[in-house]
Amino acid sequence: MTAKFRAGKDPSAVLENVETLTGQRGDGRNRAVTYGDLTTLGLANLRVGAGGKTSLSPGGGKGDGGGGGIQKPVRPTNFKATGGFAYVLLEWDMPNYRGRSLTEIYRSPEDNLANAVLIASSAAGVYGDPVDPDWKGYYWIRHVNSLGEPGPFNDSKGTYAQTHPDPAAIIEVITEQLNASPLIANLTDKLETNTKNIGTVDSNVKTLSESVKNQNSAMAKRVTDVETSSQSNMSAVRELSQSVSDRFSSSAERVEKVEVATRENNAAVQTNAKAITEMDKNGSASYRAMWSTKAQAGDVKAGIGIVAGRDANGNTISQVAVAANQFFIFDPNNPNDKTTYAIPFAVVDGKVVIEELIAKDAVIKILAAQTIIADSVRAGIEIVSPYIKTARIESGNFTVDQNGNMTATNANIEGRVVATSGSFSGSVTATDGSFRGTVHATDGEFRGSVYATDGEFRGSIYATDGVFRGTVYATDGRFEGTVYANKIEGDVMQVYQMPPIGHNQTRSFRYNGGQDQIMVISSAAISMTLTAKSTTVLNGYLDLLINGRVVSTLSGVVGGGATGPGVTAGEKSVSYVKSFSAEIPAGSSNVLIQVRTRGDANCSAEGILFMVSRKNSSAFS
């Protein structure tokens, strides 16, 4: 029976074994199988653990249409964007597919997915995006699995969001606008009586007095007109006083109207005062008193009215109405340093603006606030936030106190568990876990991956799979499954693949080292190519340097009458297959390893695969 692999630590043996494992030598039946091969064939699942390290777990893999494998991410559902003041709250349904990892969030100021940029990723179903007040834009999301494969976006159209303007800035702008109102200047003027001589071109005063009385009613009416005019301009003051009384009703009305007009514009102010009392045919009495003042300049109108009374059904009527697109209150007795006035309350363009509010009870359908300070907050359905900071959490049998102590009747943890210390009096069953401190367990079974920074096991350990990144102390042990380690000292080969190198170039990498033994670094077959456009012989060299010192050199010739093994005189391009071998002293760490090309011929190399192993392994005698 022919041996599959060749024993020995010399470069030729190492090279042969590596070429066999990579499938470059032989018929490929002894080629090593990789994680990717098993996953693609549907024989195992690829799991991404702590630090991005991959491991295998039993299952159907990507090729298995059934259970266990990592699936393609699904399309996100119920994606919503809610604008606050300096944040946009993004929410979506948590996806349900195997291998779920995170959700990518994209943003653009316009509804164009092609121009959207990735701004963040979140493993939760909520994210808060910090933006400026009064910002507008669009969002998209897509899920990504643990293999890094993205799924479809939630939609080709963006989800629109807009933040609220800063209330302080709004109040400042409105205060400036309202302080420019002519009403403030008019209402803050002192009351004075001025007597002036006014010349008029044409003026007249008309007075009509009328009194009527009969068997059932009486009426008194007086109309006074004061008019002035000059060419096309006119001004007038009209006053109507009227009193009517009959069998079933009586009313008194007074109307004052001040009006001016030019060729193109006119303005008027009218004040009505009216009182009515009447009785219907059933004998029910109703009464009403009303006062109103209306002003109009061109097509712009404003007014205020008061009505009080009771209708025939006995319903109370008590109303005050203001007709204006801006309504505000100010204190004329307290101007500020700029001789302007604070506007504590205003209605502008249909919105109520209040600088400060004290309310005993308020019912608000939608509340957008920058800061909420309250003794007690209750939410009947849910509270959604990307970040919640509290001293205590209580939910049935689940509590977390201010010291971070958690109490739960039952817990189902699907991801990693990181514990500084712990005590398990019963059985522990874990799919995955990371314990950085001390764990005391009477009994335990780990079916998934176990990550330990440090540990001491005095009894028996049964593990299907395990990764130890720290120190493990064991008198003796047997692993029937797979052992994964970031670093193993001893008779284990470590491999590094260097990219191709061109003429007069240097490539470098570092070997951590630190072993107490002498280590051997060797390379697999390197393809070194020399090219030349010369009739003379040219030389090319490939150097191996350790910590800046040349420890091995490969050479070749090309061109002119160059001869040698595999070289024909006059050739313009020659390829060599050669390999390096050198020793790294015991105790060396952070070793700088370099490969460089040089010579008067154009020298390049590829297929540079380095292997580091222990010298004089105890496995051979």
Residue, then its C-alpha position, 0 to 999 in steps of 0.5 A: m500500500t502506497a503512503k499518502f503523505r511523505a514523512g520528514k521535515d525537509p523542504s522537499a517533504v513539506l513541499e510534496n505534502v502541501e501540494t498533495l493537500t492542495g490537489q496540485r499533486g496526484d489525482g486529487r483524491n487526497r486533497a484536503v476538504t475545506y469548510g467552504d466545500l462542506t457547506t457548498l455540498g450541504l453537509a454542514n453549516l458555517r457558523v460565524g463566531a466571536g471575532g468573525k471566526t468561522s466554524l462548522s456545525p451539523g446541518g444541511g449547509k447552503g445546499d440543503g433546501g431543508g433545515g439548518g443551513i444559512q439562508k438568503p436574507v428575506r425582504p424587510t417588512n413594515f419599515k417605518a421612519t419617524g422624524g423627531f427633532a435631531y433624530v429619525l427613528l427607524e423601525w422594521d420587523m425582525p426577519n425570520y431566516r437562518g443565519r440572520s446577522l444584521t440590517e444595513i441602513y441606507r440614506s439619501p436626500e432624494d428618492n433615488l436608491a442609486n445615490a443612497v449611501l450606507i450610514a449604519s448597520s444594526a442587529a436590532g429592529v430599530y435604529g436612531d439616525p442623528v440628523d439636523p432639525d428640519w431635515k428631509g430625506y429618504y431611507w432604505i434597508r436590507h438584511v445581511n446573513s452571517l456569510g455577508e450576503p445581502g438580501p433585497f431592499n425593502d423597496s425601490k422607493g425610499t421611505y420619506a422622513q422629516t425632522h421637526p424644526d427647532p421650536a426655539a428658532i420658530i418662536e424667535v422668528i414668529t416673535e420678530q414678525l409679530n413685533a413688527s405688527p402695527l397693532i403693537a405700536n398702536l396699542t402701546d401709544k399713550l392716549e392723547t387728545n390732539t387738536k389740529n386744523i385740517g383743511t378740506v377740499d370738500s366736506n359735508v355732514k348728513t344726518l337722518s332722524e326717523s321715528v315710526k310708531n303704530q299699534n303693534s310696533a315702534m321704531a327709532k332710527r338715526v343715520t349720521d354721515v361725515e364725508t370728505s373727498s378730494q379728487s379721487n380720494m374719499s373718507a367717510v364716517r357713518e353711524l347708524s343707531q336703530s331701535v325696534s320694538d314690536r309685539f314679539s321681539s325687540s332689538a337695538e343696534r348701533v353700527e359705526k363705520v370708518e372708511v377711506a378709499t383711493r383710486e385702487n385701494n379701500a379700507a374700512v373699519q366697522t363696529n356693530a353692537k346689537a341686542i335682540t330679544e324675541m318670543d316664538k309662536n310657542g311662547s319660548a323666549s330667546y335673547r342675544a347680545m352681540w358685538s363685533t368689529k371688522a376691518q378690511a383693507g382691499d381683500v384682506k379681512a380681520g375681525i373680532g366678535i362677542v355674542a352672549g344669549r340663550d336660544a329658544n331651546g334654552n341652550t346657552i350661547s357664549q362665544v368670542a371669535v377672532a377672524a385673522n391668520q395671526f392672533f397673539i398676546f403680549d404685555p404692553n407694560n413689560p418690553n424687553d431690552k430691545t424695546t420689543y415684546a415677548i409673545p407668550f401665545a400666538v396662532v400663526d398660519g393655523k398653528v398654536v405657538i406657546e413659549e411656556l405652558i403649564a397644564k394640569d391635564a392635557v390630551i394630545k394625539i401626537l406629541a413630538a418633543q425634544t426632552i420629556i421630564a416626568d415623574s411617571v410615564r405610561a405607554g399602553i402598547e409599546i415603547v420603541s427606542p434605539y437606546i434605553k437607560t434605566a436603573r431597574i427593569e421589571s416584567g413579570n418574573f424578569t427583573v434587572d436591578q441597578n447593579g446589573n443583577m438579572t433574575a429570570t424564571n426561564a431564558n432562551i439565549e440563541g447567541r453568545v453568552v459572556a459571563t465573568s463568573g457563574s454558578f449552575s447547580g443543574s444541567v446547562t445546555a448551550t448552543d453557543g457560549s463565551f465564558r471569560g471568567t470562572v464557571h462552576a457547574t455541577d453538570g453541563e452539556f454543550r452541543g455547540s461552540v464553547y469559547a473560553t479565555d481561560g479555564e481549568f477542567r478537573g473532571s470529564i469534558y464532553a464537547t461536540d465542538g469547541v474553541f479555546r482562545g485562552t489557556v487550557y490546563a489539562t493533565d491528559g485529553r482526547f478529542e474525537g471531534t474537531v479542535y480549532a485554535n488561533k495558536i498551537e505550539g508544537d508539531v503543527m504547520q503554519v502556512y502563508q500565501m504571498p501574492p505574486i511579485g514583480h521586477n525590483q519589488t519587495r513583499s513582506f509579512r510578519y510571523n508572530g513566532g515566540q516558540d521555544q524551539i527552532m522553527v523552519i520556514s520553507s516554500a513550496a515550488i516557486s515559479m520564477t520567470l526571467t525575461a530579457k531583450s538582450t543578446t548578452v547573458l542577464n541574471g535574475y535573483l529572488d532573495l529571502l530576508i529574515n529581519g532584514r538579513v538575506v538568508s537564501t537566494l534563488s538565481g537564474v540566467v536568460g538571453g544571449g548565449a546563456t546555458g544551463p539546466g532547462v535553458t536554451a541559448g538565445e531564449k528571451s524568457v525562461s521559467y524556473v521552479k525553485s524553493f526557499s528554506a531557512e531557520i528561525p532561531a528559537g524564541s524569535s517573535n514578530v519576525l519580519i519575512q521579506v521576498r524581493t526580486r533584483g538583477d539586470a533581467n526582468c525577474s518575477a515570481e508567483g505561487i509563493l507559499f510559505m510553511v513554518s514548522r518545528k525542526n526535528s519533530s518528536a514524531f520521528s525517530 
